[in-house]
Structure formats: C-alpha cells, structure tokens
Amino acid sequence: MTTRPPTTNQPPAANQPPSPQPPPTVDRLPASNRTAFLGLGEMGSALPSTPSDTDTGTRGGADREPRPVAVIGLGPMGRAMAASLLRAGHPVTVWNRTAQRASELVAVGAMLATSPAAAFAASELAILSLTDYQAMYDILGTDAGSVLAGKVLVNLSSDTPDASREAARWAAGRGASFLTGGVMVPAPAVGRPGAYVFYSGPRQVFDAHEPTLRRLGEPRFLGSDPGLAQLFYQAHLDVFLTALSSLLHATALVTAAGVPAAEFMPGAMDTLTAIPAMIGDGQDLARSLTAGEHPGNLSTTRMMGATAHHIVATSERSGVDAGLPRAVRAQYDQAIAAGHGNANWTVLYEFLKAST
Ligand SMILES: NC(=O)c1ccc[n+]([C@@H]2O[C@H](COP(=O)([O-])OP(=O)(O)OC[C@H]3O[C@@H](n4cnc5c(N)ncnc54)[C@H](OP(=O)(O)O)[C@@H]3O)[C@@H](O)[C@H]2O)c1
C-alpha cells in the first residue's frame, strides 16, 4: 500500500477511516477499566515500578531532568514505550484513536490528551508508534501545519524507506524536524537491557533527544538519510519473518506425520541458534558476498539444492503448503542452471541482488 501525505485542505478519501473524534478524557473512562488493567495482562511487566528498572535509561548521559514526551499510538509497542518513559520519570502525554487503550497508562501517571493536537501541544518531542505511516497522515490530517511547527517527530512505525523519506519532506514543509526509527525488540523488551532501536535523520536533532530516546533501548544512529532506519528495520525483519515462517512450515511438516510439535520445536530452536556457528560470522560472510567469492568446498549449491527439492517433495506428499520451500528451491535451481552447482550456497546472492 502506498502512503499518501495529505496536501493542505485535501479531504480524506472515501475509503479512509473517518477523522478521529476527540476521545474522552481520563475522568470519563470507567473506573473499572482503570483498576482492571493494573498489573494484569501483557502490560503488567511494562508498567512503572522503580526507576532502577530502566537499565537502558541509566547509561550514556540520560536526562537529568526528564523532558515531557508525547506518545501517539498505543498498540502493544506504544504502550510499552510510554510505560518505559514513565518509569524513567518523564511526563508523558498519550493519545490513541481508541482511547480505552490508554487506561492502564493513565492509571500510572500518563496524561491522556483529548486530541492529537493537544498531545503535540504538550511537548516538543512526539513519538509515533502506529501501524504504518498512513496512520500518521490520517491522525494529523489537514491541520498538521499548525500542529507541527517547531516540533520533533520521531516516527517508530513500520513502513518503507521511501515512505520515511517522503514523510521527512512532508514534516519539514510544516516546520517540524523528523527522525525515523525501527524498534528491534518485542514490546515487553522495550526499555530493558538488550533493547535497541535504529534511527536516521538529522544528526543534531538525534543528539538533542538521544537521552530521552535511550529510555526505549540503546539508540543506533545510522545516518542522515531518513530512509536508512526503515531500510535496516525491514532487512532485519526480512530475516526474522522468513525464519518464523520456516519454523511454522517445518512444524507443520512434522505434525502432518503425527509427531507432536513438542517433540520437534526445541530441536528446531537449536538449529536456529546454531546457524551463526554453521555459516560463519557476519564479517566473513559480508567479505565473501562483497568480493563475489563463493568457493564450493563444503556446502555446494548442488548439495543444498537437492535438499531443497526433497523438502518440497516431502511437503507435497504430506499435504503441507509448499509455497515457501518452492521459492527456496527456485533459487537453487536458477544458480545450478547457470552453471554454479559446485559453488558455495552463497552464490545465490549473485542472483538475488539488484543488477548493477
Ligand atoms: N509489537 C511489537 O512487538 C513490535 C516490535 C517491533 C516493532 N513494532 C512496530 O511498532 C509499530 C506499532 O506496533 P504495535 O504492535 O503497537 O501495532 P498495533 O497493535 O497494530 O497498533 C497500532 C497503533 O496504530 C494505531 N492506528 C493504526 N491505524 C490508524 C489510523 N488509521 N488512525 C489512527 N490510529 C491508527 C492503532 O490505533 P487503535 O488502537 O485505535 O487501533 C494503534 O494505536 C508497528 O509499526 C510495528 O511494526 C512492533
């Protein structure tokens, strides 16, 4: 789906959700909602407890006086980010299309804005955690110019690098600074040791807000191109999503033969974690790919390709969907047909990469 920045006075398209209605203030939320969330469910572990919980916020020059932050978007990720900022003592104003999702945060000190504009007005820095960039345009709509002037937007929503670049231009046209980012851990890990977040955009803007952003996880600044953070985010998620799908496919293969998933999955996890030891560290692999060197002394394309065929055949025989292994088999077939059967499996990269 393409992402469309709205032009001034452009009415929402007919298939877009209606303009957000002002959500109720916290006082109008049912009291039962506020207490029901306390310490329960997925957010229980993310709620503020003691400041020392926020390990990532205590290294590398954290704020002496935590600055106000607005968090727009309260899915699991936005709620975890707001909770982490609250734990670190930041005044946090939140807004979400579905106001009820703010209840547990309000119960522990967040302020619920009655409109996106009110949330932006509450602080210089606004962090957006939405499904995609289109949601940002939907939320800000045609009033963005008056709302955004002088603000710093940090959009940690998923989208394409081009959408990030377009959004940076869109924000600049409305007087706002724009950082893009990608959170590289699941929501419960936000603000905890090991959490990290990619950022790109204007270096001086990043530096000015780095102590606050550190509350979410270790910030990794990639460069001034606003598309870089999403490029890295999507590339990492490419590895992640494909691995997850292969894990599910492999489990379906085993359970189709009547073997319980519990007898297979722990071993499958061992395979996942053993991959770096099998294929070498990233630097070695990068050198080989960059140099175009694929010596076939161990795992040849012919050997691996034969196995790819066996996985497809086993899937088809079991009635398990074979779409994923067929895609893998096609890559090996292509390389072998081009005469690279004796090369290392890394030669597939030559066929996958964009032609230069
Ligand atoms: N969850 C994770 O573990 C994780 C990990 C890494 C990165 N991320 C990224 O973080 C971002 C947020 O993740 P999430 O899990 O919190 O996602 P989510 O559950 O899909 O939440 C999305 C948020 O966006 C809002 N939203 C979506 N479309 C909207 C629209 N048109 N207008 C207004 N609001 C809209 C939703 O509002 P409503 O509540 O009203 O629906 C909700 O607050 C995503 O880009 C995701 O890729 C997530």
The ligand as a Gaussian input file, in Angstrom:
#p B3LYP/6-31G(d) Opt

LIG

0 1
 N        4.551000      -5.131000      18.749000
 C        5.846000      -5.394000      18.639000
 O        6.385000      -6.265000      19.325000
 C        6.692000      -4.577000      17.681000
 C        8.090000      -4.808000      17.629000
 C        8.876000      -4.004000      16.812000
 C        8.290000      -3.011000      16.061000
 N        6.941000      -2.832000      16.095000
 C        6.366000      -1.772000      15.251000
 O        5.777000      -0.801000      16.103000
 C        4.604000      -0.274000      15.472000
 C        3.428000      -0.428000      16.434000
 O        3.302000      -1.787000      16.784000
 P        2.075000      -2.323000      17.629000
 O        2.324000      -3.773000      17.871000
 O        1.808000      -1.426000      18.764000
 O        0.935000      -2.196000      16.493000
 P       -0.643000      -2.232000      16.569000
 O       -1.134000      -3.112000      17.666000
 O       -1.055000      -2.545000      15.190000
 O       -1.009000      -0.739000      16.990000
 C       -1.087000       0.194000      16.003000
 C       -1.454000       1.549000      16.557000
 O       -1.709000       2.359000      15.427000
 C       -3.000000       2.930000      15.556000
 N       -3.557000       3.117000      14.216000
 C       -3.462000       2.275000      13.175000
 N       -4.065000       2.812000      12.093000
 C       -4.536000       4.025000      12.472000
 C       -5.226000       5.049000      11.820000
 N       -5.552000       4.966000      10.515000
 N       -5.550000       6.156000      12.516000
 C       -5.219000       6.257000      13.822000
 N       -4.545000       5.321000      14.512000
 C       -4.208000       4.204000      13.834000
 C       -3.798000       1.969000      16.407000
 O       -4.883000       2.650000      16.986000
 P       -6.131000       1.829000      17.622000
 O       -5.669000       1.355000      18.964000
 O       -7.219000       2.809000      17.678000
 O       -6.404000       0.683000      16.666000
 C       -2.717000       1.569000      17.414000
 O       -2.560000       2.554000      18.389000
 C        4.393000      -1.056000      14.176000
 O        4.840000      -0.278000      13.107000
 C        5.245000      -2.300000      14.366000
 O        5.740000      -2.785000      13.130000
 C        6.138000      -3.577000      16.891000

